[in-house]
Amino acid sequence: MTCILVVCTGNVCRSPIAEGLLRDTLRARLGEEAPSVSSAGTAGWEGSAAMPGSVAAAAERGVDISGHAARRLLPEHIGAADLVIAMSDEHRTAVMREVPEASGRTFTLKELVRLLEALPAADPLGDAQDTLSDRVRRADMLRLEGFTGNPLDDDIVDPLGLPLESYRAVAWELGEWCGRLVDGLFGMDQASSAPGVQGA
């Protein structure tokens, strides 16, 4: 099965929200064919629950992460992933330092979305559909050619220690970028893009 790994620092704030949002979005779009999604932290608080603010902010977006248990990022987690999505440049660098051969499939969330949106759109109804690995490989090729997007806005802010409103802002931002990521990887959702249908 295709696997996506989301990485932040403690695996208790950003990455649990992103994991839940991405998993639900993929399942809604692809059903049983959806890739598996997991998360870990470069300094993961092993076994800890997601922060209450993360749980509440995710729940407000219809995503239940109340059962989340944090884990520390290990080389085998990276090795098993077809795509590694970092919440910041710091995490992307940590992944590539830990497993250099994963550099071609490791991106910040915003970096990957911008790369995918710069490529010809994936056609979910086409005869020769790109796989997730195909799209990731093409995004990496574009990155190697010098595409930079907006490197000054690559990070998702860490809300740890901030009020609930900050967690809500992070969850909203992650929802927007995760939706665009799924579109970039698998093509636009035909239902939400049909005339007269409002997207979420």
Contacts in CASP RR format, 6 or more apart in sequence:
PFRMAT RR
TARGET T0000
AUTHOR 0000-0000-0000
METHOD contacts of the structure
MODEL  1
MTCILVVCTGNVCRSPIAEGLLRDTLRARLGEEAPSVSSAGTAGWEGSAA
MPGSVAAAAERGVDISGHAARRLLPEHIGAADLVIAMSDEHRTAVMREVP
EASGRTFTLKELVRLLEALPAADPLGDAQDTLSDRVRRADMLRLEGFTGN
PLDDDIVDPLGLPLESYRAVAWELGEWCGRLVDGLFGMDQASSAPGVQGA
1 35 0 8 1.000
1 36 0 8 1.000
2 35 0 8 1.000
2 36 0 8 1.000
2 82 0 8 1.000
2 131 0 8 1.000
2 132 0 8 1.000
2 133 0 8 1.000
3 35 0 8 1.000
3 36 0 8 1.000
3 37 0 8 1.000
3 38 0 8 1.000
3 80 0 8 1.000
3 81 0 8 1.000
3 82 0 8 1.000
3 83 0 8 1.000
4 22 0 8 1.000
4 35 0 8 1.000
4 36 0 8 1.000
4 37 0 8 1.000
4 38 0 8 1.000
4 81 0 8 1.000
4 82 0 8 1.000
4 83 0 8 1.000
4 84 0 8 1.000
4 85 0 8 1.000
4 132 0 8 1.000
5 37 0 8 1.000
5 38 0 8 1.000
5 39 0 8 1.000
5 40 0 8 1.000
5 77 0 8 1.000
5 78 0 8 1.000
5 80 0 8 1.000
5 81 0 8 1.000
5 83 0 8 1.000
5 84 0 8 1.000
5 85 0 8 1.000
6 15 0 8 1.000
6 18 0 8 1.000
6 19 0 8 1.000
6 22 0 8 1.000
6 37 0 8 1.000
6 38 0 8 1.000
6 39 0 8 1.000
6 40 0 8 1.000
6 85 0 8 1.000
6 86 0 8 1.000
6 87 0 8 1.000
7 15 0 8 1.000
7 39 0 8 1.000
7 40 0 8 1.000
7 41 0 8 1.000
7 42 0 8 1.000
7 73 0 8 1.000
7 84 0 8 1.000
7 85 0 8 1.000
7 86 0 8 1.000
7 87 0 8 1.000
7 91 0 8 1.000
7 92 0 8 1.000
7 94 0 8 1.000
7 95 0 8 1.000
8 14 0 8 1.000
8 15 0 8 1.000
8 18 0 8 1.000
8 39 0 8 1.000
8 41 0 8 1.000
8 42 0 8 1.000
8 86 0 8 1.000
8 87 0 8 1.000
8 88 0 8 1.000
8 91 0 8 1.000
8 156 0 8 1.000
8 158 0 8 1.000
9 41 0 8 1.000
9 42 0 8 1.000
9 43 0 8 1.000
9 44 0 8 1.000
9 87 0 8 1.000
9 90 0 8 1.000
9 91 0 8 1.000
9 158 0 8 1.000
10 41 0 8 1.000
10 42 0 8 1.000
10 43 0 8 1.000
10 44 0 8 1.000
10 45 0 8 1.000
10 48 0 8 1.000
10 70 0 8 1.000
11 39 0 8 1.000
11 40 0 8 1.000
11 41 0 8 1.000
11 44 0 8 1.000
11 45 0 8 1.000
11 48 0 8 1.000
11 70 0 8 1.000
11 71 0 8 1.000
11 72 0 8 1.000
11 73 0 8 1.000
12 44 0 8 1.000
12 45 0 8 1.000
12 48 0 8 1.000
12 49 0 8 1.000
12 50 0 8 1.000
12 51 0 8 1.000
12 54 0 8 1.000
12 68 0 8 1.000
12 70 0 8 1.000
12 160 0 8 1.000
13 50 0 8 1.000
13 51 0 8 1.000
13 54 0 8 1.000
13 158 0 8 1.000
13 159 0 8 1.000
13 160 0 8 1.000
13 167 0 8 1.000
13 170 0 8 1.000
14 54 0 8 1.000
14 87 0 8 1.000
14 156 0 8 1.000
14 158 0 8 1.000
14 159 0 8 1.000
14 170 0 8 1.000
14 174 0 8 1.000
15 39 0 8 1.000
15 40 0 8 1.000
15 41 0 8 1.000
15 87 0 8 1.000
16 39 0 8 1.000
16 50 0 8 1.000
16 54 0 8 1.000
16 58 0 8 1.000
16 65 0 8 1.000
16 68 0 8 1.000
16 70 0 8 1.000
17 50 0 8 1.000
17 54 0 8 1.000
17 57 0 8 1.000
17 58 0 8 1.000
17 63 0 8 1.000
17 65 0 8 1.000
17 167 0 8 1.000
17 170 0 8 1.000
17 171 0 8 1.000
17 174 0 8 1.000
18 39 0 8 1.000
18 85 0 8 1.000
18 87 0 8 1.000
18 109 0 8 1.000
18 156 0 8 1.000
18 174 0 8 1.000
18 178 0 8 1.000
19 37 0 8 1.000
19 38 0 8 1.000
19 39 0 8 1.000
19 65 0 8 1.000
19 68 0 8 1.000
20 37 0 8 1.000
20 58 0 8 1.000
20 63 0 8 1.000
20 65 0 8 1.000
21 58 0 8 1.000
21 61 0 8 1.000
21 63 0 8 1.000
21 171 0 8 1.000
21 174 0 8 1.000
21 175 0 8 1.000
21 178 0 8 1.000
21 179 0 8 1.000
22 37 0 8 1.000
22 85 0 8 1.000
22 178 0 8 1.000
22 181 0 8 1.000
22 182 0 8 1.000
23 34 0 8 1.000
23 36 0 8 1.000
23 37 0 8 1.000
24 62 0 8 1.000
24 63 0 8 1.000
25 175 0 8 1.000
25 178 0 8 1.000
25 179 0 8 1.000
25 182 0 8 1.000
26 34 0 8 1.000
26 35 0 8 1.000
26 37 0 8 1.000
26 182 0 8 1.000
27 34 0 8 1.000
29 182 0 8 1.000
29 186 0 8 1.000
29 189 0 8 1.000
30 186 0 8 1.000
35 82 0 8 1.000
35 83 0 8 1.000
35 132 0 8 1.000
38 77 0 8 1.000
38 81 0 8 1.000
39 71 0 8 1.000
40 70 0 8 1.000
40 71 0 8 1.000
40 72 0 8 1.000
40 73 0 8 1.000
40 74 0 8 1.000
40 77 0 8 1.000
41 70 0 8 1.000
41 71 0 8 1.000
41 72 0 8 1.000
41 73 0 8 1.000
41 91 0 8 1.000
42 72 0 8 1.000
42 73 0 8 1.000
42 90 0 8 1.000
42 91 0 8 1.000
42 94 0 8 1.000
42 95 0 8 1.000
43 72 0 8 1.000
44 70 0 8 1.000
44 71 0 8 1.000
44 72 0 8 1.000
44 73 0 8 1.000
45 70 0 8 1.000
46 70 0 8 1.000
46 71 0 8 1.000
46 72 0 8 1.000
47 69 0 8 1.000
47 70 0 8 1.000
47 71 0 8 1.000
48 69 0 8 1.000
48 70 0 8 1.000
49 55 0 8 1.000
49 66 0 8 1.000
49 67 0 8 1.000
49 68 0 8 1.000
49 69 0 8 1.000
49 70 0 8 1.000
50 58 0 8 1.000
50 65 0 8 1.000
50 66 0 8 1.000
50 67 0 8 1.000
50 68 0 8 1.000
50 70 0 8 1.000
51 159 0 8 1.000
51 160 0 8 1.000
51 167 0 8 1.000
53 159 0 8 1.000
53 164 0 8 1.000
53 167 0 8 1.000
54 65 0 8 1.000
54 159 0 8 1.000
54 167 0 8 1.000
54 171 0 8 1.000
55 65 0 8 1.000
55 66 0 8 1.000
55 68 0 8 1.000
56 164 0 8 1.000
56 167 0 8 1.000
57 164 0 8 1.000
57 167 0 8 1.000
57 168 0 8 1.000
57 170 0 8 1.000
57 171 0 8 1.000
58 64 0 8 1.000
58 65 0 8 1.000
58 171 0 8 1.000
59 65 0 8 1.000
59 66 0 8 1.000
60 168 0 8 1.000
60 171 0 8 1.000
61 171 0 8 1.000
61 172 0 8 1.000
61 175 0 8 1.000
71 77 0 8 1.000
73 94 0 8 1.000
73 95 0 8 1.000
73 98 0 8 1.000
75 98 0 8 1.000
75 99 0 8 1.000
78 84 0 8 1.000
78 95 0 8 1.000
78 98 0 8 1.000
78 99 0 8 1.000
78 102 0 8 1.000
78 106 0 8 1.000
79 99 0 8 1.000
79 102 0 8 1.000
81 102 0 8 1.000
81 105 0 8 1.000
82 105 0 8 1.000
82 132 0 8 1.000
82 133 0 8 1.000
82 136 0 8 1.000
83 105 0 8 1.000
83 107 0 8 1.000
83 112 0 8 1.000
83 132 0 8 1.000
83 136 0 8 1.000
84 92 0 8 1.000
84 95 0 8 1.000
84 102 0 8 1.000
84 105 0 8 1.000
84 106 0 8 1.000
84 107 0 8 1.000
85 107 0 8 1.000
85 108 0 8 1.000
85 109 0 8 1.000
85 112 0 8 1.000
85 181 0 8 1.000
86 92 0 8 1.000
86 94 0 8 1.000
86 95 0 8 1.000
86 106 0 8 1.000
86 107 0 8 1.000
86 108 0 8 1.000
86 109 0 8 1.000
87 108 0 8 1.000
87 109 0 8 1.000
87 155 0 8 1.000
87 156 0 8 1.000
87 158 0 8 1.000
88 108 0 8 1.000
88 154 0 8 1.000
88 155 0 8 1.000
88 156 0 8 1.000
88 158 0 8 1.000
89 108 0 8 1.000
89 151 0 8 1.000
89 154 0 8 1.000
89 155 0 8 1.000
90 155 0 8 1.000
91 108 0 8 1.000
92 106 0 8 1.000
92 107 0 8 1.000
92 108 0 8 1.000
92 111 0 8 1.000
95 102 0 8 1.000
95 106 0 8 1.000
96 102 0 8 1.000
96 103 0 8 1.000
96 106 0 8 1.000
104 136 0 8 1.000
104 137 0 8 1.000
104 140 0 8 1.000
105 133 0 8 1.000
105 136 0 8 1.000
105 140 0 8 1.000
107 115 0 8 1.000
107 139 0 8 1.000
107 140 0 8 1.000
107 143 0 8 1.000
108 154 0 8 1.000
108 155 0 8 1.000
109 156 0 8 1.000
109 174 0 8 1.000
109 177 0 8 1.000
109 178 0 8 1.000
109 181 0 8 1.000
110 150 0 8 1.000
110 153 0 8 1.000
110 154 0 8 1.000
110 155 0 8 1.000
110 156 0 8 1.000
110 177 0 8 1.000
111 143 0 8 1.000
111 149 0 8 1.000
111 151 0 8 1.000
111 154 0 8 1.000
112 136 0 8 1.000
112 139 0 8 1.000
112 181 0 8 1.000
113 177 0 8 1.000
113 180 0 8 1.000
113 181 0 8 1.000
113 184 0 8 1.000
114 147 0 8 1.000
114 149 0 8 1.000
114 150 0 8 1.000
115 139 0 8 1.000
115 140 0 8 1.000
115 142 0 8 1.000
115 143 0 8 1.000
115 147 0 8 1.000
115 149 0 8 1.000
116 122 0 8 1.000
116 135 0 8 1.000
116 139 0 8 1.000
116 181 0 8 1.000
116 184 0 8 1.000
116 185 0 8 1.000
117 180 0 8 1.000
117 184 0 8 1.000
118 142 0 8 1.000
118 147 0 8 1.000
118 149 0 8 1.000
119 135 0 8 1.000
119 138 0 8 1.000
119 139 0 8 1.000
119 142 0 8 1.000
121 184 0 8 1.000
121 187 0 8 1.000
121 188 0 8 1.000
122 129 0 8 1.000
122 130 0 8 1.000
122 135 0 8 1.000
122 183 0 8 1.000
122 184 0 8 1.000
122 185 0 8 1.000
122 186 0 8 1.000
122 187 0 8 1.000
123 129 0 8 1.000
123 187 0 8 1.000
124 186 0 8 1.000
124 187 0 8 1.000
124 188 0 8 1.000
124 190 0 8 1.000
125 190 0 8 1.000
130 138 0 8 1.000
132 185 0 8 1.000
132 186 0 8 1.000
135 184 0 8 1.000
135 185 0 8 1.000
136 185 0 8 1.000
156 170 0 8 1.000
156 173 0 8 1.000
156 174 0 8 1.000
156 177 0 8 1.000
157 166 0 8 1.000
157 169 0 8 1.000
157 170 0 8 1.000
159 166 0 8 1.000
159 167 0 8 1.000
159 169 0 8 1.000
159 170 0 8 1.000
182 189 0 8 1.000
183 189 0 8 1.000
191 197 0 8 1.000
192 198 0 8 1.000
192 199 0 8 1.000
192 200 0 8 1.000
END
